[in-house]
Amino acid sequence: MRLRFLLIVIWTSFSTLALSQSDLYSDSISVKFFLLDECRICQYYGPEFQQYYEDYKNDQIDFIGYFPNFSSKKENIARFKETHSIPFHLKTDYFKTQSKKFNAEVLPTVVVYDEVKKAILYAGRIDDRYHKVGQQKRVITSYDLKNALDSILADKPISVKNTQAIGCFINFADNISK
């Protein structure tokens, strides 16, 4: 009888643990890149956008890019997409709706967002390649976006949820954003 009780307790504990792990993330995660076609740092990361898409795009995770500065004209965005072979949708955010919603101020910024739970899972830099504008580190030591996406796929908590993005500023003084 004691053995049966013990097995029930152990099974219940594992079931509860499994349920709580699967409750971490929904099946609808968006990776949102905030970009500027004229920004050297955004240009530098260009090929990596495609790689992230290829490595992580699945039924749970989707990608989109936003260009909030009015200086990013549609033809320049199309050229940026073609130059860097970016496979996901890129669109303007001239009214800064998405930029304000996700507190993006610097480009590039990436936001990993749970669309069902309406929760920001990660926001900030892609990695720690830049420690100041125009100053790259010799060795990347923190792959922040990769770590966040790996945690989601492994159904584990994201250890670093926010980092400071380094790059070009979003122009909130654009006439169209008023």
C-alpha positions as CSV (number, residue, x, y, z in Angstrom):
1,M,0.0,0.0,0.0
2,R,2.8,2.4,0.9
3,L,4.6,1.6,-2.4
4,R,1.4,2.4,-4.4
5,F,0.9,5.7,-2.5
6,L,4.6,6.6,-3.2
7,L,4.2,5.8,-6.9
8,I,1.1,8.0,-7.1
9,V,2.9,10.9,-5.4
10,I,5.9,10.6,-7.7
11,W,3.7,10.3,-10.8
12,T,1.7,13.4,-9.7
13,S,4.9,15.4,-9.1
14,F,6.2,14.6,-12.5
15,S,2.9,15.4,-14.2
16,T,2.7,18.7,-12.4
17,L,6.3,19.5,-13.5
18,A,5.6,18.6,-17.1
19,L,2.5,20.7,-17.2
20,S,4.3,23.7,-15.7
21,Q,7.2,23.4,-18.2
22,S,4.8,23.3,-21.2
23,D,3.0,26.4,-19.8
24,L,6.1,28.6,-20.3
25,Y,5.4,29.5,-23.9
26,S,2.5,29.4,-26.3
27,D,2.6,28.0,-29.8
28,S,2.8,31.5,-31.4
29,I,6.1,33.3,-30.9
30,S,7.2,36.2,-33.0
31,V,10.8,37.4,-33.5
32,K,10.5,41.1,-34.3
33,F,13.6,42.9,-35.7
34,F,13.6,46.7,-35.6
35,L,15.9,47.9,-38.4
36,L,17.3,50.8,-40.4
37,D,18.5,50.2,-43.9
38,E,21.2,53.0,-43.6
39,C,22.5,51.7,-40.2
40,R,25.9,50.0,-40.6
41,I,25.2,47.8,-37.6
42,C,21.9,46.6,-39.2
43,Q,23.7,46.0,-42.5
44,Y,26.4,44.0,-40.7
45,Y,23.8,41.7,-39.1
46,G,22.0,41.3,-42.5
47,P,23.3,37.8,-43.3
48,E,22.5,36.7,-39.7
49,F,18.8,37.5,-40.1
50,Q,18.6,34.9,-42.8
51,Q,20.5,32.4,-40.6
52,Y,18.2,32.9,-37.6
53,Y,15.2,32.4,-39.8
54,E,16.6,29.1,-41.2
55,D,17.7,27.9,-37.8
56,Y,14.5,28.7,-35.8
57,K,11.5,29.2,-38.1
58,N,8.9,26.6,-37.4
59,D,5.2,26.2,-36.6
60,Q,5.8,27.9,-33.2
61,I,8.3,30.7,-34.2
62,D,7.8,33.3,-36.9
63,F,9.8,36.4,-38.0
64,I,9.1,39.9,-39.1
65,G,11.1,43.1,-39.6
66,Y,10.0,46.7,-39.0
67,F,11.6,49.8,-40.3
68,P,10.4,52.7,-38.1
69,N,12.4,55.6,-39.6
70,F,10.7,57.5,-42.4
71,S,14.0,57.7,-44.2
72,S,13.6,53.9,-44.9
73,K,11.6,54.1,-48.1
74,K,9.9,51.0,-49.4
75,E,12.4,50.7,-52.3
76,N,15.3,50.8,-49.8
77,I,13.7,48.2,-47.6
78,A,13.2,46.0,-50.7
79,R,16.9,46.5,-51.6
80,F,17.9,45.6,-48.0
81,K,15.9,42.5,-48.1
82,E,17.4,41.4,-51.5
83,T,20.9,42.3,-50.6
84,H,20.9,40.3,-47.4
85,S,18.5,37.5,-48.7
86,I,16.1,38.0,-45.9
87,P,13.3,35.4,-46.2
88,F,10.8,37.0,-43.8
89,H,8.4,39.9,-44.3
90,L,9.8,43.4,-43.8
91,K,7.5,46.4,-43.4
92,T,7.4,50.0,-42.4
93,D,6.5,51.3,-39.0
94,Y,6.4,55.0,-39.8
95,F,3.8,55.8,-37.2
96,K,6.1,54.0,-34.6
97,T,3.2,51.8,-33.5
98,Q,5.3,48.7,-33.0
99,S,8.3,50.6,-31.9
100,K,6.4,52.2,-29.1
101,K,4.5,49.1,-28.2
102,F,7.8,47.2,-27.7
103,N,9.9,50.1,-26.4
104,A,12.4,49.9,-29.2
105,E,14.6,53.0,-29.4
106,V,17.8,51.7,-31.0
107,L,18.3,49.8,-34.3
108,P,18.8,47.0,-34.5
109,T,16.6,45.8,-31.6
110,V,15.1,42.4,-31.5
111,V,11.9,41.5,-29.5
112,V,10.8,37.9,-28.9
113,Y,7.1,38.1,-28.2
114,D,4.5,35.5,-27.1
115,E,1.5,36.4,-29.3
116,V,-1.0,34.4,-27.2
117,K,0.2,35.4,-23.7
118,K,0.9,39.0,-24.9
119,A,4.3,38.9,-23.2
120,I,7.7,40.1,-24.2
121,L,10.0,37.1,-23.6
122,Y,13.3,38.8,-24.7
123,A,14.1,42.4,-25.8
124,G,17.5,43.9,-26.7
125,R,20.6,43.2,-28.7
126,I,21.2,40.2,-31.0
127,D,24.5,39.5,-29.4
128,D,27.3,41.4,-27.6
129,R,29.3,42.0,-30.8
130,Y,29.1,45.8,-30.3
131,H,30.0,47.4,-27.0
132,K,29.7,50.9,-28.4
133,V,28.5,52.3,-31.7
134,G,31.2,51.6,-34.2
135,Q,33.3,49.5,-31.8
136,Q,33.1,45.7,-32.2
137,K,34.5,43.2,-29.8
138,R,37.0,40.7,-31.1
139,V,35.1,37.8,-29.5
140,I,31.4,37.5,-29.1
141,T,30.7,36.1,-25.7
142,S,26.9,36.3,-25.4
143,Y,24.5,35.2,-28.1
144,D,21.4,36.7,-26.5
145,L,18.8,36.1,-29.2
146,K,20.1,32.5,-29.9
147,N,20.0,31.8,-26.2
148,A,16.4,33.0,-25.9
149,L,15.2,31.0,-28.9
150,D,17.1,27.9,-27.7
151,S,15.4,28.2,-24.4
152,I,12.0,28.5,-26.0
153,L,12.6,25.4,-28.1
154,A,13.8,23.5,-25.1
155,D,10.8,24.8,-23.1
156,K,13.1,26.2,-20.4
157,P,13.0,29.7,-18.9
158,I,14.9,32.4,-20.7
159,S,17.8,33.4,-18.4
160,V,18.5,36.9,-19.8
161,K,15.3,38.7,-20.7
162,N,16.6,42.2,-21.5
163,T,19.8,43.6,-22.8
164,Q,20.9,47.0,-24.1
165,A,20.8,47.3,-27.9
166,I,23.7,49.2,-29.5
167,G,23.2,51.0,-32.8
168,C,21.3,53.8,-34.5
169,F,18.5,55.7,-32.9
170,I,14.9,55.6,-34.0
171,N,13.9,59.1,-35.2
172,F,10.8,59.8,-33.1
173,A,10.7,63.3,-34.5
174,D,9.7,62.2,-38.0
175,N,6.8,64.4,-39.2
176,I,4.7,61.3,-40.0
177,S,5.0,60.0,-36.4
178,K,3.2,63.1,-35.0
